[in-house]
Amino acid sequence: MYILFSLISCNSVFLLSQAFTYCNLQHPSPSKLYPSNHWTEATQNYVKGHHNTWLQSREDNSDVEYNNDEHESKLPPLFVEAKESRTYNNEVSTSSLLHSIERVRKRLLPNNDDTIISNDEILKQIVQEGIKFKQKQPSTNDNSSDGASTLSSEIERVPGCIATVHLQTTLINISDNLSSKDPKDYRVIIDGNADALLSGGLLAILADIFSGNRSHVDNTKVVSAFDILNLDPETLTTSLGLQSILSRGRNDGMASMVRVVQGQIQSLLNDCKDDVDNSKVIQLLESTTITSNIDNHDTINKPSVAMLLSGGVDSSVALHLLLRQNYNVTAFYLRIWLEDELAHLGECPWEDDLQVCQEVCEHAGNVPLETVSLGKEYRESVVQYTIEEAQRGRTPNPDIMCNSRVKFGCFLDYIEESGMEFDYIASGHYARLEDVTEHDMPAKKRLFRAPDPVKDQSYFLCALTQQQLSKVIFPIGTYQKSEVRELASHFQLPNRNRPDSQGLCFLGKVKFDDFLSSYLGNRPGDVVDALNGEVIGRHNGLWYHTVGQRKGIGKVMFPLATARGPWYVVAKDQSQDIVYVSNRYDEEDFAKARSEFEVEDVRWILGGTPTEMIIDDSSEDIHWKEVRIDMKIRHGPRIVKGSLLLKDDGLTGNVCLDIKDGGLAPGQYVVFYKEDTDECLGAGVISEKHWSKYLQDYQETTFVKAKGS
């Protein structure tokens, strides 16, 4: 009880303790940093649930493939780790910023014993902050900057805000070295304006926090540019106790303000990550050779490209690379958000994305931008597939379907039906294409992994046909993600500091389980121990669980069984609505089920089956040869080795992995790569026969055990 009470009674202590743990900071005790026992009604509710919500979110993501770095970035520390700091490897020293945040928080949430302040009163106070800020705008001419060296950025519009917000960052040198480019030697002043009162208040709060202590006497209390560069934008409103008071759009908007300030700081300092070495940029740009027969001086016969622009950094850099290659570019934003069906579940940032696309096109020289609404097509081609697969208990992959059926399917149909003519379709995917010509036949496209193993998206492109690939180009396919970020900074893109999007494109911020629930509802069934047949829980629907899942399964199990964990989902029986689990998943009992399976719907990038897989095709019955092959069982950097033996007409086959996999789920795509190379050969889908064989073996084993007893 005492521990729980402490979590509820200290505003953001848990978050800050995580921050200090990650940064290895020396800091005052939480009781000194957070002595207030005053709470708003929203802050009370938020903090009570935050710790459990955060822990639960970690469990709910067990069936999502991610690497450790991506997962750690979702933790709630206030500051990024030193190893991930945007520019510097020095020890993070952020106590001044912490104190400045606490100073502002106390002003917004004053300590009046146990008095409860309503959310409306806090919002009014934020508005007043903005009015005062507007009346007395900070300036580089204030007394604290007399005689100091200053650097000022251009006024920049903040992307991703509900209101129109502009801000400007000024760096004031507080060291004896007037030519220093060390961010620790600069404090920060923010100027700006907003066309909405509440956004203006948030801007004022940000400016107040970043200004810190302006005293020349004690620079140790000054919030430095270095402190701000190491701030995690996503956690600022949380640490202020405002996250649950503000709307999601306002929370995102304040995070965007922080990112813009960080970007402006970086662009002002020569020794920062965004001030990219010109020679390296030149080298990167020279490596961009999408096609080799374009005359850069021919302004009449430019090849035309329909560029799929999403609002993200990747597609924006791709657009600029096309322009530099002398393509005639028209940008297209595909609107696929299902407003009618999903509006009740949460927000989708498509309006923000479209606004960013407009800013990117204006910045690139007023590149034409068209919006294409493909919601109906997406619903029929992707959403329906996702629902049907989930209802069958299988694991769908909407992203693969989106690429093959919508982005390079319905969109191509739209282009043709509209009478528009383009030589190519381009996107910001990380993958490579090469032409191959054999025996005087028309050239075909070969698909290869991108150099960046984490960002490589060949897995999601495995279902594209030769007809589709013949018109496609991937301008950033030869780059590392870090290089794309560097180019974004070099091009001074308005969205260069925008974070990468996460999740399914048509869901926005809607959770996948909520999406499934809205269409499929609940269909309860038993959770059964796969080794002894004991019923140890009740689930709400097969579609909420996937093979290999560990975290989150405990929520549907009986308490006594949970204590015997950890438990893993090992199979699902759709006919009886049973989820089979085991706490011996890593033992030999499941070695075969985790390394051998059958694939169906096998397809090949070049159209035909690779010749090395065929022994004899002279007769009606083709004889297949077992071949060594590399595979991706899911999107990510991990490559697994094994063998593939096709059978019957070549549309199915048996796969044997060299090592056990974490979870082989029917419906899941397996992508094939030529052994020890980057070439993507094709793909198949894990068959339900994998389950059928396992369930048959399970039932036989259970029967034998029951008979023996």
Summary of the structure (lengths in Angstrom):
residues: 709
radius of gyration: 28.2
end to end distance: 46.6
largest distance: 92.3
contacts: 2246
relative contact order: 0.08
helix: 39%
strand: 18%
